[in-house]
Amino acid sequence: MSGKTGSEQLKFAEFVALTAMMMSLVALSIDAMLPALTAIGSELGVLHENSNQLIISLLFLGMSAGQIIYGPLSDATGRKLAIGTVIGQSYNGTVLPLVTGFLVLGVLSLGVMLWANRNR
């Protein structure tokens, strides 16, 4: 047993919930990609219909590369820092572009409104 108190230890239910949520991200990424697989293939210029399956293979290759990188990182620095880094990268890759896009759209809309009302 470790010498940590009860408040310092991660409770079993919290551990199971965190692990389940992180594992469900793989299923979520596949489920989000499969309906758009044909559109993704046509945007990438895939010539044969069956070559779209390579996109799924590359997704798994990228996920395994992430494990190769973050596995030793979590061993060296601890799981909390490694998970926080990954969540921060996900935030930077999803939420920030959305917010930036909405801000740009709002500024452009304001500019169009001001330009349209310049003679009034």
Phi and psi in degrees as GROMACS dihedral restraints (atoms count N, CA, C in turn):
[ dihedral_restraints ]
;  ai    aj    ak    al  type     phi  dphi    fc
    3     4     5     6     1   -84.6    20    10
    4     5     6     7     1   162.7    20    10
    6     7     8     9     1   -87.6    20    10
    7     8     9    10     1    16.7    20    10
    9    10    11    12     1   -80.0    20    10
   10    11    12    13     1   150.1    20    10
   12    13    14    15     1   -80.1    20    10
   13    14    15    16     1   172.5    20    10
   15    16    17    18     1   -62.4    20    10
   16    17    18    19     1   -34.2    20    10
   18    19    20    21     1   -74.2    20    10
   19    20    21    22     1   -23.1    20    10
   21    22    23    24     1   -84.6    20    10
   22    23    24    25     1   -23.1    20    10
   24    25    26    27     1   -85.3    20    10
   25    26    27    28     1   143.8    20    10
   27    28    29    30     1   -77.1    20    10
   28    29    30    31     1   124.8    20    10
   30    31    32    33     1   -67.7    20    10
   31    32    33    34     1   153.1    20    10
   33    34    35    36     1   -61.8    20    10
   34    35    36    37     1   -42.5    20    10
   36    37    38    39     1   -65.3    20    10
   37    38    39    40     1   -38.6    20    10
   39    40    41    42     1   -65.9    20    10
   40    41    42    43     1   -39.8    20    10
   42    43    44    45     1   -63.1    20    10
   43    44    45    46     1   -45.2    20    10
   45    46    47    48     1   -64.4    20    10
   46    47    48    49     1   -42.7    20    10
   48    49    50    51     1   -64.3    20    10
   49    50    51    52     1   -44.3    20    10
   51    52    53    54     1   -64.3    20    10
   52    53    54    55     1   -43.8    20    10
   54    55    56    57     1   -64.7    20    10
   55    56    57    58     1   -41.8    20    10
   57    58    59    60     1   -64.8    20    10
   58    59    60    61     1   -40.1    20    10
   60    61    62    63     1   -66.4    20    10
   61    62    63    64     1   -40.6    20    10
   63    64    65    66     1   -68.3    20    10
   64    65    66    67     1   -36.4    20    10
   66    67    68    69     1   -72.0    20    10
   67    68    69    70     1   -30.1    20    10
   69    70    71    72     1   -71.7    20    10
   70    71    72    73     1   -16.8    20    10
   72    73    74    75     1   -64.2    20    10
   73    74    75    76     1   -32.3    20    10
   75    76    77    78     1   -64.9    20    10
   76    77    78    79     1   -48.2    20    10
   78    79    80    81     1   -63.7    20    10
   79    80    81    82     1   -38.1    20    10
   81    82    83    84     1   -64.2    20    10
   82    83    84    85     1   -40.8    20    10
   84    85    86    87     1   -67.0    20    10
   85    86    87    88     1   -38.3    20    10
   87    88    89    90     1   -67.8    20    10
   88    89    90    91     1   -45.1    20    10
   90    91    92    93     1   -65.0    20    10
   91    92    93    94     1   -30.2    20    10
   93    94    95    96     1   -76.7    20    10
   94    95    96    97     1   -27.5    20    10
   96    97    98    99     1   -86.7    20    10
   97    98    99   100     1   -35.5    20    10
   99   100   101   102     1   -59.5    20    10
  100   101   102   103     1   -44.7    20    10
  102   103   104   105     1   -63.9    20    10
  103   104   105   106     1   -26.9    20    10
  105   106   107   108     1  -100.2    20    10
  106   107   108   109     1    13.7    20    10
  108   109   110   111     1   -62.7    20    10
  109   110   111   112     1   -40.8    20    10
  111   112   113   114     1   -65.7    20    10
  112   113   114   115     1   -42.6    20    10
  114   115   116   117     1   -66.3    20    10
  115   116   117   118     1   -39.2    20    10
  117   118   119   120     1   -63.5    20    10
  118   119   120   121     1   -43.5    20    10
  120   121   122   123     1   -62.6    20    10
  121   122   123   124     1   -40.9    20    10
  123   124   125   126     1   -69.6    20    10
  124   125   126   127     1   -34.6    20    10
  126   127   128   129     1   -68.3    20    10
  127   128   129   130     1   -32.5    20    10
  129   130   131   132     1   -83.3    20    10
  130   131   132   133     1    -6.7    20    10
  132   133   134   135     1    79.2    20    10
  133   134   135   136     1    33.7    20    10
  135   136   137   138     1   -70.8    20    10
  136   137   138   139     1   130.0    20    10
  138   139   140   141     1   -84.8    20    10
  139   140   141   142     1   -38.7    20    10
  141   142   143   144     1  -107.3    20    10
  142   143   144   145     1   140.5    20    10
  144   145   146   147     1   -59.0    20    10
  145   146   147   148     1   -39.0    20    10
  147   148   149   150     1   -72.0    20    10
  148   149   150   151     1   -16.0    20    10
  150   151   152   153     1   -72.1    20    10
  151   152   153   154     1   -13.9    20    10
  153   154   155   156     1   -61.0    20    10
  154   155   156   157     1   -25.3    20    10
  156   157   158   159     1   -66.4    20    10
  157   158   159   160     1   -22.4    20    10
  159   160   161   162     1   -65.3    20    10
  160   161   162   163     1   -25.5    20    10
  162   163   164   165     1   -62.9    20    10
  163   164   165   166     1   -42.4    20    10
  165   166   167   168     1   -65.2    20    10
  166   167   168   169     1   -40.5    20    10
  168   169   170   171     1   -61.6    20    10
  169   170   171   172     1   -40.4    20    10
  171   172   173   174     1   -68.0    20    10
  172   173   174   175     1   -32.4    20    10
  174   175   176   177     1   -61.8    20    10
  175   176   177   178     1   -47.1    20    10
  177   178   179   180     1   -67.5    20    10
  178   179   180   181     1   -34.4    20    10
  180   181   182   183     1   -63.4    20    10
  181   182   183   184     1   -41.8    20    10
  183   184   185   186     1   -65.0    20    10
  184   185   186   187     1   -39.1    20    10
  186   187   188   189     1   -66.9    20    10
  187   188   189   190     1   -37.8    20    10
  189   190   191   192     1   -71.1    20    10
  190   191   192   193     1   -33.2    20    10
  192   193   194   195     1   -65.4    20    10
  193   194   195   196     1   -36.8    20    10
  195   196   197   198     1   -63.0    20    10
  196   197   198   199     1   -37.7    20    10
  198   199   200   201     1   -67.9    20    10
  199   200   201   202     1   -36.1    20    10
  201   202   203   204     1   -66.4    20    10
  202   203   204   205     1   -34.9    20    10
  204   205   206   207     1   -78.7    20    10
  205   206   207   208     1   -50.1    20    10
  207   208   209   210     1   -84.0    20    10
  208   209   210   211     1   -14.4    20    10
  210   211   212   213     1   -63.9    20    10
  211   212   213   214     1   -56.8    20    10
  213   214   215   216     1   -64.9    20    10
  214   215   216   217     1   -31.1    20    10
  216   217   218   219     1   -63.9    20    10
  217   218   219   220     1   -41.7    20    10
  219   220   221   222     1   -71.0    20    10
  220   221   222   223     1   -30.2    20    10
  222   223   224   225     1   -67.1    20    10
  223   224   225   226     1   -37.0    20    10
  225   226   227   228     1   -80.9    20    10
  226   227   228   229     1   -37.7    20    10
  228   229   230   231     1  -109.5    20    10
  229   230   231   232     1   -15.3    20    10
  231   232   233   234     1   106.1    20    10
  232   233   234   235     1   153.2    20    10
  234   235   236   237     1   -67.7    20    10
  235   236   237   238     1   -36.5    20    10
  237   238   239   240     1   -62.1    20    10
  238   239   240   241     1   -45.2    20    10
  240   241   242   243     1   -67.7    20    10
  241   242   243   244     1   -40.9    20    10
  243   244   245   246     1   -65.8    20    10
  244   245   246   247     1   -43.3    20    10
  246   247   248   249     1   -66.5    20    10
  247   248   249   250     1   -40.5    20    10
  249   250   251   252     1   -62.1    20    10
  250   251   252   253     1   -37.4    20    10
  252   253   254   255     1   -64.9    20    10
  253   254   255   256     1   -44.4    20    10
  255   256   257   258     1   -65.9    20    10
  256   257   258   259     1   -43.0    20    10
  258   259   260   261     1   -64.2    20    10
  259   260   261   262     1   -38.7    20    10
  261   262   263   264     1   -64.2    20    10
  262   263   264   265     1   -39.9    20    10
  264   265   266   267     1   -66.5    20    10
  265   266   267   268     1   -38.4    20    10
  267   268   269   270     1   -64.2    20    10
  268   269   270   271     1   -40.8    20    10
  270   271   272   273     1   -62.2    20    10
  271   272   273   274     1   -44.9    20    10
  273   274   275   276     1   -64.9    20    10
  274   275   276   277     1   -29.6    20    10
  276   277   278   279     1   -87.9    20    10
  277   278   279   280     1   -15.4    20    10
  279   280   281   282     1  -120.2    20    10
  280   281   282   283     1   -56.6    20    10
  282   283   284   285     1   -73.2    20    10
  283   284   285   286     1   -44.8    20    10
  285   286   287   288     1   -62.6    20    10
  286   287   288   289     1   -42.3    20    10
  288   289   290   291     1   -63.3    20    10
  289   290   291   292     1   -35.4    20    10
  291   292   293   294     1   -63.8    20    10
  292   293   294   295     1   -47.6    20    10
  294   295   296   297     1   -63.7    20    10
  295   296   297   298     1   -42.9    20    10
  297   298   299   300     1   -62.8    20    10
  298   299   300   301     1   -41.9    20    10
  300   301   302   303     1   -61.8    20    10
  301   302   303   304     1   -43.4    20    10
  303   304   305   306     1   -66.4    20    10
  304   305   306   307     1   -37.3    20    10
  306   307   308   309     1   -65.7    20    10
  307   308   309   310     1   -43.8    20    10
  309   310   311   312     1   -63.2    20    10
  310   311   312   313     1   -42.8    20    10
  312   313   314   315     1   -61.6    20    10
  313   314   315   316     1   -41.3    20    10
  315   316   317   318     1   -65.0    20    10
  316   317   318   319     1   -42.0    20    10
  318   319   320   321     1   -66.5    20    10
  319   320   321   322     1   -41.8    20    10
  321   322   323   324     1   -64.1    20    10
  322   323   324   325     1   -40.4    20    10
  324   325   326   327     1   -63.4    20    10
  325   326   327   328     1   -41.4    20    10
  327   328   329   330     1   -63.6    20    10
  328   329   330   331     1   -41.3    20    10
  330   331   332   333     1   -62.9    20    10
  331   332   333   334     1   -41.6    20    10
  333   334   335   336     1   -65.1    20    10
  334   335   336   337     1   -41.5    20    10
  336   337   338   339     1   -64.2    20    10
  337   338   339   340     1   -43.2    20    10
  339   340   341   342     1   -65.9    20    10
  340   341   342   343     1   -39.2    20    10
  342   343   344   345     1   -66.8    20    10
  343   344   345   346     1   -39.9    20    10
  345   346   347   348     1   -68.7    20    10
  346   347   348   349     1   -30.3    20    10
  348   349   350   351     1  -100.5    20    10
  349   350   351   352     1    18.9    20    10
  351   352   353   354     1   -71.5    20    10
  352   353   354   355     1   -25.1    20    10
  354   355   356   357     1   -96.9    20    10
  355   356   357   358     1     2.9    20    10
